[in-house]
Amino acid sequence: MARDFENLFDLENMSDDELRDLVYQQFTEIPEIDSDLVDVNVEGGSVRLAGRVGTEQELQQIEHVLTD
């Protein structure tokens, strides 16, 4: 399967906790995202988000973090 992202991290070998921490880290680097309002749950390598965003731009930034 072709990948549409550059794998800068060894995502396939990360534990769920490491992957969750990475997502939170990426969120904190984007000022438009209030990471306190987004819950990140990782189970079996699958990331699930819950929470609220204030604007469509915040949602797009979150989606960008996850797809990258």
N, C-alpha and C positions, 0 to 999 in steps of 0.2 A: 504494500500500500504506500502510495506516495505521501510524503509529509509536506505540509504547507508552512512549516515553521522551522526555525533554526534551533536545534537542541543545544542550548548553551550549558545546560545542566544535565546530569545523568538521571533524568526523571524516572526511567524504568527501574532503577535500583534504589530509589529513595524510599524510606519508610513513610508511612502516612503522616507521622509527626513532622518529619523533615519537609515533606511536600506542603503541609499546612503552614509551616513557618516560612517557607519560601513565598507562598502566595501572600501572606501578611506582609512580608518584607517588601515585596513588589508594590503592594498597596500603599505602604508608607512613603514610597518614593514619588508618588503622584499626589500633588497637593489638592487636586480636585476630589480625591476620594477620602472620605472620613471613615477610616478603617474601624473605628469604634462602633459604627452602625452596621457593619457587615460581619456576619458569622460565617466562618469557613469550617466545614466539616469534611474530612477526608477518610474514606473507608475503602480499603482494597485498591487504592490508587485513584479512585474516582473522587473528584472535588464537587462538593455541593455547597452552594451559598444560600444564605437567608439574610434578610434584613431590609433596610430601606435606603433608598438613594433620593437625593433632593432634586436632581435634574437628569434629563436625558443624557447630557454630557457625562455625568458621573457613571451612568449605566454603560455607556460606550467605552469609557476608560476601563471599567471593571472587565468588560468583555475582552478588551484588548489585552489586558494582563493575562487572562486565562487562555486566550488563543495563541499568545506568544510563547 
